[in-house]
Amino acid sequence: MYYEVIHKSIDFIEQHLDEELNLDRIAREAGFSKFHFHRIFQKYVGKSPAEYIRTRKLSSAARLLLYSEERILDIAVHYGFESQEAFTRAFKRLYALPPAEYRAQMKLFIQEREEFTMSEIKGWLITGTAPGNYKASLDMQIYHGGRNSVSLERTAADSPDGAEFGTLMQQFDAKNYLGKRMRFAGFIRTCEVSGWCGLWMRIDDKLQNLLGFDNMQYRNIKGTNDWNYYACVLDIPEEAACINIGILLTGSGKVWLDDCTFEEVGTDIAVTDIRTRTENFPLEPQNLKFEA
């Protein structure tokens, strides 16, 4: 599945952000020709490899501007820009402010609002089997792009059986998406997740009957991992009434989510509906006489 190729490629990019990265090098690591790799990366991530690398370099540079005293020139050189002027032009295109002004203005903003509470995350809510044991907040220090990510973490002691989970989610009307194949995607980072976590997406009709569902249960994320790209893809039937999306966390640990998208994709992108998952059964009965 191409998502696995994307995961490995993004892992490689994240580990070498402070080095020179080009399409030839990344495609070689992925084991594809650069033309084929460019096509699938653009198709699944929505950006070319070059655009993705530049955005991540600038995002990492923005964090250094806010949380270090390094000179702007040194930051520019560290992330491979040929001059401070080139870095300033690229930074301003993404953040709408030159680096020096961004550093001054955003530091004041951070001092005033270092942490956000759940009520300030517009459109999202916490639910699950034990929502009181989980906390969601906006994080201005750890993010994939832009200025914030959202984090979800367990604040209570781990449940004895590890069965409790919390989810940050939202739901919206399905009418604009009927008959379409939709992809809910985002970038996830984790720290010491003892159970598992993942994106999820559910489609309901007006009687709340389940029409489609994926929670990444069979491709879940555990432990500690840097930013990577994940997606759920479902068809939206004509009888659909409500779409639910979110991220869930079981057990202890912390997960960050950023740069989410919800977009239509072609039928050449496979659905990830958990209900269509098939086991690899043997083709014939096995050992019927118990002699093997």
C-alpha positions as CSV (number, residue, x, y, z in Angstrom):
1,M,0.0,0.0,0.0
2,Y,1.4,3.4,-1.0
3,Y,0.6,4.9,2.5
4,E,3.4,2.7,3.9
5,V,5.8,4.2,1.3
6,I,4.7,7.7,2.3
7,H,5.2,6.9,6.0
8,K,8.8,5.7,5.5
9,S,9.6,8.7,3.2
10,I,8.3,11.2,5.7
11,D,10.2,9.4,8.5
12,F,13.3,9.9,6.4
13,I,12.6,13.5,5.8
14,E,11.9,14.3,9.5
15,Q,15.2,12.7,10.4
16,H,17.2,14.7,7.9
17,L,15.5,18.1,7.9
18,D,18.8,19.9,8.6
19,E,20.5,18.3,5.6
20,E,20.2,18.8,1.9
21,L,17.1,16.9,0.7
22,N,16.1,16.5,-2.9
23,L,13.8,14.3,-4.9
24,D,16.5,12.0,-6.1
25,R,17.7,11.2,-2.6
26,I,14.2,10.6,-1.2
27,A,13.0,8.5,-4.1
28,R,16.1,6.4,-3.9
29,E,15.4,5.7,-0.2
30,A,11.8,4.8,-1.1
31,G,12.9,2.5,-3.9
32,F,11.0,4.2,-6.7
33,S,11.9,6.3,-9.7
34,K,11.8,10.0,-8.9
35,F,8.9,10.5,-11.4
36,H,6.8,7.8,-9.9
37,F,7.6,8.8,-6.3
38,H,6.8,12.4,-7.0
39,R,3.4,11.4,-8.5
40,I,2.3,9.2,-5.5
41,F,3.6,11.7,-2.9
42,Q,1.7,14.5,-4.5
43,K,-1.4,12.3,-4.8
44,Y,-1.5,11.1,-1.2
45,V,-0.1,14.1,0.7
46,G,-1.4,16.9,-1.4
47,K,2.0,18.6,-1.8
48,S,5.0,17.8,-3.9
49,P,8.1,16.5,-2.0
50,A,9.9,19.8,-2.5
51,E,6.9,21.8,-1.1
52,Y,6.6,19.5,1.9
53,I,10.3,19.7,2.7
54,R,10.3,23.5,2.4
55,T,7.2,23.8,4.6
56,R,8.7,21.5,7.3
57,K,12.0,23.4,7.2
58,L,10.2,26.7,7.7
59,S,8.0,25.3,10.4
60,S,11.1,24.1,12.3
61,A,12.7,27.4,11.7
62,A,9.7,29.2,13.2
63,R,10.0,27.1,16.3
64,L,13.7,28.1,16.7
65,L,12.7,31.8,16.3
66,L,10.3,31.5,19.2
67,Y,12.1,29.1,21.5
68,S,15.8,29.9,21.0
69,E,18.0,33.0,20.8
70,E,19.8,31.9,17.6
71,R,20.4,34.6,15.0
72,I,18.1,34.6,12.0
73,L,21.1,34.1,9.7
74,D,22.2,31.0,11.6
75,I,18.7,29.6,11.4
76,A,18.6,30.3,7.7
77,V,21.9,28.5,7.1
78,H,21.0,25.6,9.3
79,Y,18.0,24.8,7.2
80,G,19.8,25.2,3.9
81,F,18.8,28.6,2.6
82,E,21.5,30.3,0.6
83,S,21.0,33.7,2.3
84,Q,19.0,35.4,5.0
85,E,17.2,37.3,2.2
86,A,16.0,34.0,0.6
87,F,15.0,32.7,4.0
88,T,13.0,35.9,4.7
89,R,11.2,35.7,1.4
90,A,10.2,32.1,1.9
91,F,9.2,32.6,5.5
92,K,7.1,35.6,4.7
93,R,5.2,33.7,2.0
94,L,4.2,31.1,4.6
95,Y,3.7,33.1,7.8
96,A,2.8,36.5,6.4
97,L,5.5,38.2,8.5
98,P,9.3,38.5,8.1
99,P,11.2,36.3,10.6
100,A,12.3,39.2,12.9
101,E,8.8,40.6,13.2
102,Y,7.3,37.1,13.6
103,R,9.7,36.5,16.5
104,A,8.8,39.7,18.3
105,Q,5.1,39.5,17.8
106,M,4.6,35.8,18.5
107,K,6.7,35.8,21.6
108,L,4.4,38.4,23.1
109,F,1.4,36.3,22.1
110,I,2.9,33.2,23.7
111,Q,3.6,35.0,27.0
112,E,-0.1,36.0,27.2
113,R,-1.5,32.6,26.2
114,E,1.0,29.8,26.7
115,E,-1.7,27.1,27.0
116,F,-5.2,26.8,25.6
117,T,-8.1,24.9,27.2
118,M,-10.5,22.5,25.5
119,S,-13.3,25.1,25.3
120,E,-11.1,27.2,23.0
121,I,-10.6,24.6,20.3
122,K,-13.4,25.7,18.0
123,G,-15.6,22.9,16.5
124,W,-14.0,20.0,18.5
125,L,-15.1,18.1,21.7
126,I,-13.8,15.4,23.9
127,T,-15.7,12.1,24.3
128,G,-15.0,8.4,24.6
129,T,-15.4,5.8,27.4
130,A,-13.8,8.1,30.0
131,P,-13.6,11.7,28.6
132,G,-12.9,13.1,32.1
133,N,-9.6,11.2,32.1
134,Y,-8.3,12.9,28.9
135,K,-7.3,16.5,28.2
136,A,-7.0,18.3,24.9
137,S,-5.2,21.6,24.3
138,L,-3.5,23.6,21.6
139,D,0.2,23.4,21.7
140,M,2.3,26.4,20.5
141,Q,5.6,24.7,21.0
142,I,5.1,21.4,19.1
143,Y,3.5,21.6,15.7
144,H,3.8,20.3,12.2
145,G,2.9,23.5,10.3
146,G,1.5,26.9,11.0
147,R,1.5,28.0,14.7
148,N,-0.3,25.4,16.7
149,S,-1.1,21.7,16.9
150,V,-3.7,20.1,19.1
151,S,-2.7,17.5,21.7
152,L,-4.7,14.8,23.4
153,E,-3.3,13.1,26.6
154,R,-4.5,10.9,29.4
155,T,-4.3,12.8,32.7
156,A,-5.5,9.9,35.0
157,A,-3.7,6.8,35.9
158,D,-3.9,4.1,33.3
159,S,-7.0,1.9,33.5
160,P,-6.3,-1.6,34.8
161,D,-7.4,-3.3,31.6
162,G,-6.3,-0.5,29.3
163,A,-9.8,-0.5,27.7
164,E,-10.6,3.2,28.3
165,F,-10.1,5.6,25.5
166,G,-10.6,9.3,24.9
167,T,-11.2,11.0,21.5
168,L,-11.1,14.5,20.2
169,M,-13.8,14.7,17.5
170,Q,-16.4,16.6,15.6
171,Q,-19.4,15.8,13.5
172,F,-21.0,17.6,10.5
173,D,-23.8,17.2,7.9
174,A,-23.1,14.7,5.1
175,K,-25.2,16.4,2.4
176,N,-22.3,18.1,0.6
177,Y,-20.4,14.9,0.3
178,L,-23.1,12.3,-0.8
179,G,-21.8,9.9,-3.4
180,K,-18.2,11.0,-3.0
181,R,-15.1,9.2,-1.7
182,M,-13.7,11.3,1.1
183,R,-10.3,11.3,2.8
184,F,-9.8,12.5,6.4
185,A,-6.1,12.9,6.8
186,G,-3.6,14.6,9.1
187,F,-0.1,14.5,10.6
188,I,0.3,12.7,14.0
189,R,3.1,12.7,16.5
190,T,3.1,10.5,19.6
191,C,4.9,10.2,23.0
192,E,4.9,7.0,25.1
193,V,1.5,5.8,23.9
194,S,1.0,2.6,26.0
195,G,-2.2,1.4,24.2
196,W,-2.7,2.7,20.6
197,C,-4.0,5.8,18.8
198,G,-5.2,6.7,15.3
199,L,-7.5,8.8,13.3
200,W,-11.1,7.7,12.9
201,M,-14.0,8.4,10.6
202,R,-17.6,7.2,10.8
203,I,-20.6,7.6,8.5
204,D,-24.1,7.4,10.0
205,D,-27.6,7.6,8.5
206,K,-30.5,9.6,10.0
207,L,-31.3,6.7,12.3
208,Q,-27.7,6.6,13.4
209,N,-27.1,3.3,11.6
210,L,-23.5,2.7,10.8
211,L,-22.7,3.1,7.0
212,G,-18.9,3.3,7.1
213,F,-16.2,3.2,9.7
214,D,-12.4,3.2,10.1
215,N,-10.4,3.8,13.3
216,M,-6.9,2.6,12.1
217,Q,-7.2,-0.3,14.6
218,Y,-5.3,-2.6,12.3
219,R,-2.6,-0.1,11.4
220,N,-2.5,1.8,14.7
221,I,0.3,3.9,16.2
222,K,2.0,3.0,19.4
223,G,5.0,4.2,21.5
224,T,6.9,7.4,20.6
225,N,7.0,8.6,16.9
226,D,7.9,11.8,15.1
227,W,5.4,13.5,12.8
228,N,3.9,11.3,10.0
229,Y,1.0,11.3,7.7
230,Y,-2.1,9.1,8.2
231,A,-5.5,8.9,6.5
232,C,-9.0,7.3,6.6
233,V,-10.8,6.9,3.3
234,L,-14.6,6.2,3.1
235,D,-17.3,6.3,0.5
236,I,-20.3,8.5,1.5
237,P,-23.5,6.7,0.6
238,E,-26.5,8.7,-0.7
239,E,-28.4,7.8,2.5
240,A,-25.7,9.3,4.8
241,A,-26.8,12.0,7.2
242,C,-23.8,12.6,9.5
243,I,-20.0,12.4,9.2
244,N,-17.8,12.0,12.3
245,I,-14.1,12.5,12.4
246,G,-11.4,12.6,15.1
247,I,-8.4,11.1,16.8
248,L,-8.5,8.6,19.6
249,L,-6.1,7.5,22.3
250,T,-6.2,4.4,24.4
251,G,-4.1,3.9,27.5
252,S,-1.5,6.5,28.7
253,G,0.6,8.8,26.7
254,K,0.2,11.8,24.5
255,V,-0.6,12.4,20.8
256,W,-0.5,15.5,18.7
257,L,-2.5,16.2,15.5
258,D,-1.9,18.9,13.0
259,D,-2.6,20.0,9.4
260,C,-5.8,18.0,8.9
261,T,-7.6,17.8,5.6
262,F,-11.0,16.5,4.5
263,E,-11.1,16.2,0.7
264,E,-12.6,14.2,-2.1
265,V,-10.4,11.6,-3.7
266,G,-10.7,9.4,-6.8
267,T,-11.8,5.8,-6.9
268,D,-8.2,4.9,-7.5
269,I,-7.5,5.6,-3.8
270,A,-8.6,2.5,-1.8
271,V,-11.1,2.8,1.0
272,T,-9.9,1.9,4.5
273,D,-13.4,0.9,5.8
274,I,-12.7,-1.6,8.7
275,R,-15.8,-3.6,7.7
276,T,-14.3,-4.5,4.3
277,R,-11.1,-5.9,5.9
278,T,-10.6,-9.6,4.9
279,E,-8.5,-12.2,6.6
280,N,-6.0,-14.3,4.7
281,F,-7.8,-17.6,5.1
282,P,-6.3,-20.8,3.7
283,L,-7.8,-21.9,0.4
284,E,-8.8,-25.3,1.6
285,P,-9.6,-27.1,4.9
286,Q,-6.5,-28.0,6.9
287,N,-5.5,-31.2,8.8
288,L,-9.0,-32.7,8.9
289,K,-7.6,-36.0,10.2
290,F,-5.4,-34.4,12.8
291,E,-2.4,-36.4,11.6
292,A,-0.2,-33.5,10.5
